[in-house]
Amino acid sequence: MIRIENLVKAFGAKRAVDGVSFAVERGEVLGFLGPNGAGKSTTMRMITGFFPPTSGRVSVGGHDVTESPLAAKRLIGYLPEAAPSYPEMTVHGFLAFAAAMRGLAGEARRKAIGRVVELCFLGSVLHQSIDTLSKGYRHRTCLAQALIHDPDVLILDEPTDGLDPNQKHEVRNLIRELGRTKAVVFSTHILEEVDAACSRAIIIDRGRIVANGTPAELRAMSAHAGAVTVHAAGASAEKLAALGRVEPVNGAFRITPADKGASGQLALAVVALAQREGWKLDALRTEEGQLDEVFRSITLPDTVKK
């Protein structure tokens, strides 16, 4: 549904996006991660046709966004960062306006408004003016306009920004559900949202893609992925060192194998060693790896990593 090839966007001498390529299929939720200024929003604006690329190509549903912009944009629902609205309009009036802009009229418009009001839980504020809404409800209203025409492609820039924990949970569940039948790209800097909503994630840094994979594949890039943490009375770092690199962690020992694929065997080896040495085994855990550690390791310069 979305295909991006060697995408570049330059602002003067600065390349905000530098040779980005990826594809997103129907039924996929792609998390777009990166530090502030990494090029996330610029890339999303080029996908939607808001910015023309300096070079490279974007196609949506087989339509080139530069050559056939209207055909591509008909397939897209877009929630920009800090999405604007018309504060003097009611929620219903704003959604009716958005539906009309998408070519919906009569019964089709009425049904579309009813559908997004239910999806985004807007029934209790439907006839309030937007300027009287809380930030969370304003955000939901803007999300509803992106969904009004039931698009095949959703581009959501920081869709949970400013929401309280309950609202974030609702939006993540909605994104995951929409992703069953649509192609969804949403940017975030909140790493927990990768596990909560994404089938795949891309990390972009200084305009370039530096990682691309499922949440499990990204966690496996962690330096401690596959390590075994053991808490046992009498445990000896010297004895454990025969199994891998050992470091003390909060009263326990973490053993990192030379081969990450051997973590299952490592756990068994630790248990066997504890039995031979007569250690009292209190806890044993195999580490999956941490997304925040992976994110920091590939987006921070070496001089500031800690």
Secondary structure as UniProt FT lines:
FT   STRAND          2..11
FT   TURN            12..13
FT   STRAND          14..24
FT   TURN            26..27
FT   STRAND          28..33
FT   TURN            36..37
FT   HELIX           40..47
FT   TURN            48..49
FT   STRAND          55..60
FT   TURN            61..62
FT   STRAND          63..64
FT   TURN            65..67
FT   HELIX           69..73
FT   TURN            74..75
FT   STRAND          76..79
FT   TURN            81..82
FT   TURN            87..88
FT   HELIX           91..101
FT   TURN            102..103
FT   HELIX           106..119
FT   TURN            120..121
FT   HELIX           123..125
FT   TURN            126..127
FT   HELIX           130..132
FT   HELIX           135..147
FT   TURN            148..149
FT   STRAND          153..157
FT   TURN            159..162
FT   HELIX           165..178
FT   TURN            179..181
FT   STRAND          183..188
FT   HELIX           192..197
FT   STRAND          200..205
FT   TURN            206..207
FT   STRAND          208..213
FT   HELIX           215..219
FT   TURN            220..221
FT   TURN            223..226
FT   STRAND          228..233
FT   HELIX           237..240
FT   TURN            241..243
FT   STRAND          245..249
FT   TURN            250..251
FT   STRAND          252..256
FT   HELIX           260..262
FT   HELIX           263..277
FT   STRAND          280..286
FT   HELIX           291..299
FT   TURN            302..304
//
